[in-house]
Amino acid sequence: MAEEAKVRIGDVVRVTGGPFAGFKGPVGAVDFGRGRVRLTVDILGDMSIIDVPLSDVAGAD
């Protein structure tokens, strides 16, 4: 949970689990109450907004 609290709007993060694992994108919104984060990622050349669990994101290296 300590790592999740470090996620802020504008940070670029990498999805580590689920169907979007491996995608990277900037954080658009964080909902700590629901434990979710909204990212904008490039899927097949189209920018898409995805909503994933906070536990499935890590800082992009």
mmJSON file of the N, C-alpha and C atoms, coordinates in Angstrom:
{"data_MODEL":{"atom_site":{
"group_PDB":["ATOM","ATOM","ATOM","ATOM","ATOM","ATOM","ATOM","ATOM","ATOM","ATOM","ATOM","ATOM","ATOM","ATOM","ATOM","ATOM","ATOM","ATOM","ATOM","ATOM","ATOM","ATOM","ATOM","ATOM","ATOM","ATOM","ATOM","ATOM","ATOM","ATOM","ATOM","ATOM","ATOM","ATOM","ATOM","ATOM","ATOM","ATOM","ATOM","ATOM","ATOM","ATOM","ATOM","ATOM","ATOM","ATOM","ATOM","ATOM","ATOM","ATOM","ATOM","ATOM","ATOM","ATOM","ATOM","ATOM","ATOM","ATOM","ATOM","ATOM","ATOM","ATOM","ATOM","ATOM","ATOM","ATOM","ATOM","ATOM","ATOM","ATOM","ATOM","ATOM","ATOM","ATOM","ATOM","ATOM","ATOM","ATOM","ATOM","ATOM","ATOM","ATOM","ATOM","ATOM","ATOM","ATOM","ATOM","ATOM","ATOM","ATOM","ATOM","ATOM","ATOM","ATOM","ATOM","ATOM","ATOM","ATOM","ATOM","ATOM","ATOM","ATOM","ATOM","ATOM","ATOM","ATOM","ATOM","ATOM","ATOM","ATOM","ATOM","ATOM","ATOM","ATOM","ATOM","ATOM","ATOM","ATOM","ATOM","ATOM","ATOM","ATOM","ATOM","ATOM","ATOM","ATOM","ATOM","ATOM","ATOM","ATOM","ATOM","ATOM","ATOM","ATOM","ATOM","ATOM","ATOM","ATOM","ATOM","ATOM","ATOM","ATOM","ATOM","ATOM","ATOM","ATOM","ATOM","ATOM","ATOM","ATOM","ATOM","ATOM","ATOM","ATOM","ATOM","ATOM","ATOM","ATOM","ATOM","ATOM","ATOM","ATOM","ATOM","ATOM","ATOM","ATOM","ATOM","ATOM","ATOM","ATOM","ATOM","ATOM","ATOM","ATOM","ATOM","ATOM","ATOM","ATOM","ATOM","ATOM","ATOM","ATOM","ATOM"],
"id":[1,2,3,4,5,6,7,8,9,10,11,12,13,14,15,16,17,18,19,20,21,22,23,24,25,26,27,28,29,30,31,32,33,34,35,36,37,38,39,40,41,42,43,44,45,46,47,48,49,50,51,52,53,54,55,56,57,58,59,60,61,62,63,64,65,66,67,68,69,70,71,72,73,74,75,76,77,78,79,80,81,82,83,84,85,86,87,88,89,90,91,92,93,94,95,96,97,98,99,100,101,102,103,104,105,106,107,108,109,110,111,112,113,114,115,116,117,118,119,120,121,122,123,124,125,126,127,128,129,130,131,132,133,134,135,136,137,138,139,140,141,142,143,144,145,146,147,148,149,150,151,152,153,154,155,156,157,158,159,160,161,162,163,164,165,166,167,168,169,170,171,172,173,174,175,176,177,178,179,180,181,182,183],
"type_symbol":["N","C","C","N","C","C","N","C","C","N","C","C","N","C","C","N","C","C","N","C","C","N","C","C","N","C","C","N","C","C","N","C","C","N","C","C","N","C","C","N","C","C","N","C","C","N","C","C","N","C","C","N","C","C","N","C","C","N","C","C","N","C","C","N","C","C","N","C","C","N","C","C","N","C","C","N","C","C","N","C","C","N","C","C","N","C","C","N","C","C","N","C","C","N","C","C","N","C","C","N","C","C","N","C","C","N","C","C","N","C","C","N","C","C","N","C","C","N","C","C","N","C","C","N","C","C","N","C","C","N","C","C","N","C","C","N","C","C","N","C","C","N","C","C","N","C","C","N","C","C","N","C","C","N","C","C","N","C","C","N","C","C","N","C","C","N","C","C","N","C","C","N","C","C","N","C","C","N","C","C","N","C","C"],
"label_atom_id":["N","CA","C","N","CA","C","N","CA","C","N","CA","C","N","CA","C","N","CA","C","N","CA","C","N","CA","C","N","CA","C","N","CA","C","N","CA","C","N","CA","C","N","CA","C","N","CA","C","N","CA","C","N","CA","C","N","CA","C","N","CA","C","N","CA","C","N","CA","C","N","CA","C","N","CA","C","N","CA","C","N","CA","C","N","CA","C","N","CA","C","N","CA","C","N","CA","C","N","CA","C","N","CA","C","N","CA","C","N","CA","C","N","CA","C","N","CA","C","N","CA","C","N","CA","C","N","CA","C","N","CA","C","N","CA","C","N","CA","C","N","CA","C","N","CA","C","N","CA","C","N","CA","C","N","CA","C","N","CA","C","N","CA","C","N","CA","C","N","CA","C","N","CA","C","N","CA","C","N","CA","C","N","CA","C","N","CA","C","N","CA","C","N","CA","C","N","CA","C","N","CA","C","N","CA","C","N","CA","C","N","CA","C"],
"label_alt_id":[null,null,null,null,null,null,null,null,null,null,null,null,null,null,null,null,null,null,null,null,null,null,null,null,null,null,null,null,null,null,null,null,null,null,null,null,null,null,null,null,null,null,null,null,null,null,null,null,null,null,null,null,null,null,null,null,null,null,null,null,null,null,null,null,null,null,null,null,null,null,null,null,null,null,null,null,null,null,null,null,null,null,null,null,null,null,null,null,null,null,null,null,null,null,null,null,null,null,null,null,null,null,null,null,null,null,null,null,null,null,null,null,null,null,null,null,null,null,null,null,null,null,null,null,null,null,null,null,null,null,null,null,null,null,null,null,null,null,null,null,null,null,null,null,null,null,null,null,null,null,null,null,null,null,null,null,null,null,null,null,null,null,null,null,null,null,null,null,null,null,null,null,null,null,null,null,null,null,null,null,null,null,null],
"label_comp_id":["MET","MET","MET","ALA","ALA","ALA","GLU","GLU","GLU","GLU","GLU","GLU","ALA","ALA","ALA","LYS","LYS","LYS","VAL","VAL","VAL","ARG","ARG","ARG","ILE","ILE","ILE","GLY","GLY","GLY","ASP","ASP","ASP","VAL","VAL","VAL","VAL","VAL","VAL","ARG","ARG","ARG","VAL","VAL","VAL","THR","THR","THR","GLY","GLY","GLY","GLY","GLY","GLY","PRO","PRO","PRO","PHE","PHE","PHE","ALA","ALA","ALA","GLY","GLY","GLY","PHE","PHE","PHE","LYS","LYS","LYS","GLY","GLY","GLY","PRO","PRO","PRO","VAL","VAL","VAL","GLY","GLY","GLY","ALA","ALA","ALA","VAL","VAL","VAL","ASP","ASP","ASP","PHE","PHE","PHE","GLY","GLY","GLY","ARG","ARG","ARG","GLY","GLY","GLY","ARG","ARG","ARG","VAL","VAL","VAL","ARG","ARG","ARG","LEU","LEU","LEU","THR","THR","THR","VAL","VAL","VAL","ASP","ASP","ASP","ILE","ILE","ILE","LEU","LEU","LEU","GLY","GLY","GLY","ASP","ASP","ASP","MET","MET","MET","SER","SER","SER","ILE","ILE","ILE","ILE","ILE","ILE","ASP","ASP","ASP","VAL","VAL","VAL","PRO","PRO","PRO","LEU","LEU","LEU","SER","SER","SER","ASP","ASP","ASP","VAL","VAL","VAL","ALA","ALA","ALA","GLY","GLY","GLY","ALA","ALA","ALA","ASP","ASP","ASP"],
"label_asym_id":["A","A","A","A","A","A","A","A","A","A","A","A","A","A","A","A","A","A","A","A","A","A","A","A","A","A","A","A","A","A","A","A","A","A","A","A","A","A","A","A","A","A","A","A","A","A","A","A","A","A","A","A","A","A","A","A","A","A","A","A","A","A","A","A","A","A","A","A","A","A","A","A","A","A","A","A","A","A","A","A","A","A","A","A","A","A","A","A","A","A","A","A","A","A","A","A","A","A","A","A","A","A","A","A","A","A","A","A","A","A","A","A","A","A","A","A","A","A","A","A","A","A","A","A","A","A","A","A","A","A","A","A","A","A","A","A","A","A","A","A","A","A","A","A","A","A","A","A","A","A","A","A","A","A","A","A","A","A","A","A","A","A","A","A","A","A","A","A","A","A","A","A","A","A","A","A","A","A","A","A","A","A","A"],
"label_entity_id":["1","1","1","1","1","1","1","1","1","1","1","1","1","1","1","1","1","1","1","1","1","1","1","1","1","1","1","1","1","1","1","1","1","1","1","1","1","1","1","1","1","1","1","1","1","1","1","1","1","1","1","1","1","1","1","1","1","1","1","1","1","1","1","1","1","1","1","1","1","1","1","1","1","1","1","1","1","1","1","1","1","1","1","1","1","1","1","1","1","1","1","1","1","1","1","1","1","1","1","1","1","1","1","1","1","1","1","1","1","1","1","1","1","1","1","1","1","1","1","1","1","1","1","1","1","1","1","1","1","1","1","1","1","1","1","1","1","1","1","1","1","1","1","1","1","1","1","1","1","1","1","1","1","1","1","1","1","1","1","1","1","1","1","1","1","1","1","1","1","1","1","1","1","1","1","1","1","1","1","1","1","1","1"],
"label_seq_id":[1,1,1,2,2,2,3,3,3,4,4,4,5,5,5,6,6,6,7,7,7,8,8,8,9,9,9,10,10,10,11,11,11,12,12,12,13,13,13,14,14,14,15,15,15,16,16,16,17,17,17,18,18,18,19,19,19,20,20,20,21,21,21,22,22,22,23,23,23,24,24,24,25,25,25,26,26,26,27,27,27,28,28,28,29,29,29,30,30,30,31,31,31,32,32,32,33,33,33,34,34,34,35,35,35,36,36,36,37,37,37,38,38,38,39,39,39,40,40,40,41,41,41,42,42,42,43,43,43,44,44,44,45,45,45,46,46,46,47,47,47,48,48,48,49,49,49,50,50,50,51,51,51,52,52,52,53,53,53,54,54,54,55,55,55,56,56,56,57,57,57,58,58,58,59,59,59,60,60,60,61,61,61],
"pdbx_PDB_ins_code":[null,null,null,null,null,null,null,null,null,null,null,null,null,null,null,null,null,null,null,null,null,null,null,null,null,null,null,null,null,null,null,null,null,null,null,null,null,null,null,null,null,null,null,null,null,null,null,null,null,null,null,null,null,null,null,null,null,null,null,null,null,null,null,null,null,null,null,null,null,null,null,null,null,null,null,null,null,null,null,null,null,null,null,null,null,null,null,null,null,null,null,null,null,null,null,null,null,null,null,null,null,null,null,null,null,null,null,null,null,null,null,null,null,null,null,null,null,null,null,null,null,null,null,null,null,null,null,null,null,null,null,null,null,null,null,null,null,null,null,null,null,null,null,null,null,null,null,null,null,null,null,null,null,null,null,null,null,null,null,null,null,null,null,null,null,null,null,null,null,null,null,null,null,null,null,null,null,null,null,null,null,null,null],
"Cartn_x":[0.82,0.0,0.863,2.026,2.891,3.301,3.584,3.966,2.792,1.58,0.402,0.16,0.45,0.215,1.113,2.172,3.093,2.596,1.516,0.971,0.246,0.642,0.023,-0.375,-1.313,-1.746,-0.544,-0.382,0.725,1.904,2.02,3.091,2.905,4.004,3.937,4.191,3.248,3.341,3.205,3.608,3.528,2.521,1.65,0.685,1.414,1.331,2.072,1.217,-0.093,-0.955,-2.239,-2.945,-4.214,-4.027,-5.111,-5.059,-4.239,-3.958,-3.177,-1.724,-1.274,0.105,1.089,2.068,3.084,2.826,1.595,1.282,1.8,2.21,2.664,1.858,1.64,0.939,0.854,0.472,0.335,-0.956,-0.875,-2.032,-2.925,-4.197,-5.166,-5.993,-6.199,-6.997,-6.651,-6.742,-6.501,-7.677,-8.255,-9.343,-8.867,-8.298,-7.768,-8.88,-10.076,-11.21,-11.582,-11.577,-11.895,-10.644,-9.474,-8.226,-8.009,-8.357,-8.26,-7.462,-6.897,-6.168,-6.571,-6.708,-7.095,-5.863,-5.556,-4.387,-4.802,-3.952,-4.114,-2.994,-3.35,-2.359,-2.592,-1.543,-1.612,-1.928,-3.127,-3.537,-3.741,-2.857,-2.909,-2.984,-2.183,-2.124,-3.22,-4.096,-5.192,-5.044,-5.073,-4.976,-6.293,-6.202,-7.388,-7.236,-8.346,-8.352,-8.726,-7.885,-8.174,-8.221,-8.945,-9.088,-8.6,-7.55,-6.949,-6.771,-6.615,-6.368,-5.017,-4.957,-3.696,-2.624,-3.029,-2.069,-1.418,-1.976,-1.449,-0.615,-0.175,0.684,1.981,3.018,4.332,4.949,5.878,6.569,7.26,7.143,7.803,9.283,10.122,11.578,12.158],
"Cartn_y":[-1.197,0.0,1.26,1.227,2.397,2.801,1.831,2.124,2.737,2.248,2.758,4.222,4.631,6.0,6.985,6.509,7.372,7.74,7.137,7.419,8.75,9.633,10.96,11.27,12.164,12.598,13.159,12.707,13.149,12.193,11.325,10.325,9.345,8.924,7.871,6.552,5.627,4.331,3.194,2.011,0.797,-0.134,-0.743,-1.717,-3.046,-3.636,-4.866,-6.123,-5.98,-7.158,-6.937,-8.028,-7.947,-7.899,-7.672,-7.714,-6.586,-5.52,-4.402,-4.417,-5.531,-5.641,-5.259,-4.421,-3.982,-2.614,-2.139,-0.81,0.254,1.392,2.534,3.754,4.628,5.864,6.777,8.032,8.988,8.773,9.042,8.924,10.141,9.891,10.968,11.206,10.143,10.256,9.091,9.347,8.313,8.319,7.139,6.999,6.041,6.615,5.779,5.036,5.609,4.96,3.644,3.627,2.419,1.606,2.213,1.517,1.389,2.453,2.406,3.601,3.435,4.517,4.535,5.739,5.906,6.365,5.654,5.935,6.178,6.894,7.043,6.25,5.246,4.388,4.305,3.958,3.794,2.327,2.089,0.735,0.729,0.048,-0.055,1.32,2.269,3.591,4.542,4.121,4.969,5.198,6.455,6.754,6.384,5.516,5.023,5.217,5.473,5.605,4.253,3.788,2.533,2.788,1.956,2.044,0.721,0.759,-0.468,-0.342,-1.478,-1.425,-0.789,-0.042,0.56,-0.504,-1.686,-2.754,-3.266,-2.894,-3.353,-2.297,-1.254,-0.252,-0.066,0.276,0.568,1.716,2.396,3.484,2.987,3.736,3.366,3.698,2.788,3.007,3.633],
"Cartn_z":[0.0,0.0,0.0,0.604,0.636,-0.774,-1.637,-3.02,-3.776,-3.526,-4.207,-3.872,-2.635,-2.206,-2.949,-3.592,-4.314,-5.709,-6.168,-7.501,-7.472,-8.397,-8.47,-9.909,-10.062,-11.385,-12.136,-13.373,-14.215,-14.223,-13.201,-13.187,-14.336,-14.941,-15.962,-15.249,-15.394,-14.726,-15.734,-15.306,-16.117,-15.458,-16.258,-15.747,-15.588,-14.398,-14.103,-14.091,-14.119,-14.082,-14.853,-15.09,-15.802,-17.304,-18.032,-19.497,-20.123,-19.382,-19.922,-19.454,-18.905,-18.412,-19.508,-19.145,-20.082,-20.683,-20.617,-21.14,-20.181,-20.74,-19.941,-20.325,-19.341,-19.646,-18.448,-18.69,-17.603,-16.816,-15.525,-14.643,-14.848,-15.102,-15.279,-14.041,-13.244,-12.02,-11.101,-9.798,-8.798,-7.837,-7.587,-6.624,-5.54,-4.465,-3.391,-2.661,-2.62,-1.969,-2.638,-3.946,-4.717,-5.041,-4.847,-5.167,-6.665,-7.422,-8.876,-9.383,-10.571,-11.227,-12.698,-13.251,-14.652,-15.43,-16.5,-17.323,-18.767,-19.497,-20.93,-21.579,-22.387,-23.02,-24.529,-25.244,-26.697,-26.997,-27.532,-27.91,-29.418,-30.126,-31.575,-32.258,-31.761,-32.368,-31.955,-31.049,-30.591,-29.091,-28.651,-27.23,-26.557,-25.55,-24.851,-23.354,-22.688,-21.24,-20.646,-19.709,-19.017,-17.521,-16.817,-15.372,-14.798,-13.985,-13.452,-11.939,-11.247,-9.804,-9.493,-8.408,-7.968,-7.766,-7.345,-7.091,-8.378,-9.539,-10.838,-11.543,-10.843,-11.482,-10.695,-11.433,-10.838,-11.621,-11.009,-11.682,-12.931,-14.018,-15.272,-15.161,-15.58,-15.481,-16.685],
"occupancy":[1.0,1.0,1.0,1.0,1.0,1.0,1.0,1.0,1.0,1.0,1.0,1.0,1.0,1.0,1.0,1.0,1.0,1.0,1.0,1.0,1.0,1.0,1.0,1.0,1.0,1.0,1.0,1.0,1.0,1.0,1.0,1.0,1.0,1.0,1.0,1.0,1.0,1.0,1.0,1.0,1.0,1.0,1.0,1.0,1.0,1.0,1.0,1.0,1.0,1.0,1.0,1.0,1.0,1.0,1.0,1.0,1.0,1.0,1.0,1.0,1.0,1.0,1.0,1.0,1.0,1.0,1.0,1.0,1.0,1.0,1.0,1.0,1.0,1.0,1.0,1.0,1.0,1.0,1.0,1.0,1.0,1.0,1.0,1.0,1.0,1.0,1.0,1.0,1.0,1.0,1.0,1.0,1.0,1.0,1.0,1.0,1.0,1.0,1.0,1.0,1.0,1.0,1.0,1.0,1.0,1.0,1.0,1.0,1.0,1.0,1.0,1.0,1.0,1.0,1.0,1.0,1.0,1.0,1.0,1.0,1.0,1.0,1.0,1.0,1.0,1.0,1.0,1.0,1.0,1.0,1.0,1.0,1.0,1.0,1.0,1.0,1.0,1.0,1.0,1.0,1.0,1.0,1.0,1.0,1.0,1.0,1.0,1.0,1.0,1.0,1.0,1.0,1.0,1.0,1.0,1.0,1.0,1.0,1.0,1.0,1.0,1.0,1.0,1.0,1.0,1.0,1.0,1.0,1.0,1.0,1.0,1.0,1.0,1.0,1.0,1.0,1.0,1.0,1.0,1.0,1.0,1.0,1.0],
"B_iso_or_equiv":[0.0,0.0,0.0,0.0,0.0,0.0,0.0,0.0,0.0,0.0,0.0,0.0,0.0,0.0,0.0,0.0,0.0,0.0,0.0,0.0,0.0,0.0,0.0,0.0,0.0,0.0,0.0,0.0,0.0,0.0,0.0,0.0,0.0,0.0,0.0,0.0,0.0,0.0,0.0,0.0,0.0,0.0,0.0,0.0,0.0,0.0,0.0,0.0,0.0,0.0,0.0,0.0,0.0,0.0,0.0,0.0,0.0,0.0,0.0,0.0,0.0,0.0,0.0,0.0,0.0,0.0,0.0,0.0,0.0,0.0,0.0,0.0,0.0,0.0,0.0,0.0,0.0,0.0,0.0,0.0,0.0,0.0,0.0,0.0,0.0,0.0,0.0,0.0,0.0,0.0,0.0,0.0,0.0,0.0,0.0,0.0,0.0,0.0,0.0,0.0,0.0,0.0,0.0,0.0,0.0,0.0,0.0,0.0,0.0,0.0,0.0,0.0,0.0,0.0,0.0,0.0,0.0,0.0,0.0,0.0,0.0,0.0,0.0,0.0,0.0,0.0,0.0,0.0,0.0,0.0,0.0,0.0,0.0,0.0,0.0,0.0,0.0,0.0,0.0,0.0,0.0,0.0,0.0,0.0,0.0,0.0,0.0,0.0,0.0,0.0,0.0,0.0,0.0,0.0,0.0,0.0,0.0,0.0,0.0,0.0,0.0,0.0,0.0,0.0,0.0,0.0,0.0,0.0,0.0,0.0,0.0,0.0,0.0,0.0,0.0,0.0,0.0,0.0,0.0,0.0,0.0,0.0,0.0],
"pdbx_formal_charge":[null,null,null,null,null,null,null,null,null,null,null,null,null,null,null,null,null,null,null,null,null,null,null,null,null,null,null,null,null,null,null,null,null,null,null,null,null,null,null,null,null,null,null,null,null,null,null,null,null,null,null,null,null,null,null,null,null,null,null,null,null,null,null,null,null,null,null,null,null,null,null,null,null,null,null,null,null,null,null,null,null,null,null,null,null,null,null,null,null,null,null,null,null,null,null,null,null,null,null,null,null,null,null,null,null,null,null,null,null,null,null,null,null,null,null,null,null,null,null,null,null,null,null,null,null,null,null,null,null,null,null,null,null,null,null,null,null,null,null,null,null,null,null,null,null,null,null,null,null,null,null,null,null,null,null,null,null,null,null,null,null,null,null,null,null,null,null,null,null,null,null,null,null,null,null,null,null,null,null,null,null,null,null],
"auth_seq_id":[1,1,1,2,2,2,3,3,3,4,4,4,5,5,5,6,6,6,7,7,7,8,8,8,9,9,9,10,10,10,11,11,11,12,12,12,13,13,13,14,14,14,15,15,15,16,16,16,17,17,17,18,18,18,19,19,19,20,20,20,21,21,21,22,22,22,23,23,23,24,24,24,25,25,25,26,26,26,27,27,27,28,28,28,29,29,29,30,30,30,31,31,31,32,32,32,33,33,33,34,34,34,35,35,35,36,36,36,37,37,37,38,38,38,39,39,39,40,40,40,41,41,41,42,42,42,43,43,43,44,44,44,45,45,45,46,46,46,47,47,47,48,48,48,49,49,49,50,50,50,51,51,51,52,52,52,53,53,53,54,54,54,55,55,55,56,56,56,57,57,57,58,58,58,59,59,59,60,60,60,61,61,61],
"auth_comp_id":["MET","MET","MET","ALA","ALA","ALA","GLU","GLU","GLU","GLU","GLU","GLU","ALA","ALA","ALA","LYS","LYS","LYS","VAL","VAL","VAL","ARG","ARG","ARG","ILE","ILE","ILE","GLY","GLY","GLY","ASP","ASP","ASP","VAL","VAL","VAL","VAL","VAL","VAL","ARG","ARG","ARG","VAL","VAL","VAL","THR","THR","THR","GLY","GLY","GLY","GLY","GLY","GLY","PRO","PRO","PRO","PHE","PHE","PHE","ALA","ALA","ALA","GLY","GLY","GLY","PHE","PHE","PHE","LYS","LYS","LYS","GLY","GLY","GLY","PRO","PRO","PRO","VAL","VAL","VAL","GLY","GLY","GLY","ALA","ALA","ALA","VAL","VAL","VAL","ASP","ASP","ASP","PHE","PHE","PHE","GLY","GLY","GLY","ARG","ARG","ARG","GLY","GLY","GLY","ARG","ARG","ARG","VAL","VAL","VAL","ARG","ARG","ARG","LEU","LEU","LEU","THR","THR","THR","VAL","VAL","VAL","ASP","ASP","ASP","ILE","ILE","ILE","LEU","LEU","LEU","GLY","GLY","GLY","ASP","ASP","ASP","MET","MET","MET","SER","SER","SER","ILE","ILE","ILE","ILE","ILE","ILE","ASP","ASP","ASP","VAL","VAL","VAL","PRO","PRO","PRO","LEU","LEU","LEU","SER","SER","SER","ASP","ASP","ASP","VAL","VAL","VAL","ALA","ALA","ALA","GLY","GLY","GLY","ALA","ALA","ALA","ASP","ASP","ASP"],
"auth_asym_id":["A","A","A","A","A","A","A","A","A","A","A","A","A","A","A","A","A","A","A","A","A","A","A","A","A","A","A","A","A","A","A","A","A","A","A","A","A","A","A","A","A","A","A","A","A","A","A","A","A","A","A","A","A","A","A","A","A","A","A","A","A","A","A","A","A","A","A","A","A","A","A","A","A","A","A","A","A","A","A","A","A","A","A","A","A","A","A","A","A","A","A","A","A","A","A","A","A","A","A","A","A","A","A","A","A","A","A","A","A","A","A","A","A","A","A","A","A","A","A","A","A","A","A","A","A","A","A","A","A","A","A","A","A","A","A","A","A","A","A","A","A","A","A","A","A","A","A","A","A","A","A","A","A","A","A","A","A","A","A","A","A","A","A","A","A","A","A","A","A","A","A","A","A","A","A","A","A","A","A","A","A","A","A"],
"auth_atom_id":["N","CA","C","N","CA","C","N","CA","C","N","CA","C","N","CA","C","N","CA","C","N","CA","C","N","CA","C","N","CA","C","N","CA","C","N","CA","C","N","CA","C","N","CA","C","N","CA","C","N","CA","C","N","CA","C","N","CA","C","N","CA","C","N","CA","C","N","CA","C","N","CA","C","N","CA","C","N","CA","C","N","CA","C","N","CA","C","N","CA","C","N","CA","C","N","CA","C","N","CA","C","N","CA","C","N","CA","C","N","CA","C","N","CA","C","N","CA","C","N","CA","C","N","CA","C","N","CA","C","N","CA","C","N","CA","C","N","CA","C","N","CA","C","N","CA","C","N","CA","C","N","CA","C","N","CA","C","N","CA","C","N","CA","C","N","CA","C","N","CA","C","N","CA","C","N","CA","C","N","CA","C","N","CA","C","N","CA","C","N","CA","C","N","CA","C","N","CA","C","N","CA","C","N","CA","C","N","CA","C","N","CA","C"],
"pdbx_PDB_model_num":[1,1,1,1,1,1,1,1,1,1,1,1,1,1,1,1,1,1,1,1,1,1,1,1,1,1,1,1,1,1,1,1,1,1,1,1,1,1,1,1,1,1,1,1,1,1,1,1,1,1,1,1,1,1,1,1,1,1,1,1,1,1,1,1,1,1,1,1,1,1,1,1,1,1,1,1,1,1,1,1,1,1,1,1,1,1,1,1,1,1,1,1,1,1,1,1,1,1,1,1,1,1,1,1,1,1,1,1,1,1,1,1,1,1,1,1,1,1,1,1,1,1,1,1,1,1,1,1,1,1,1,1,1,1,1,1,1,1,1,1,1,1,1,1,1,1,1,1,1,1,1,1,1,1,1,1,1,1,1,1,1,1,1,1,1,1,1,1,1,1,1,1,1,1,1,1,1,1,1,1,1,1,1]
}}}
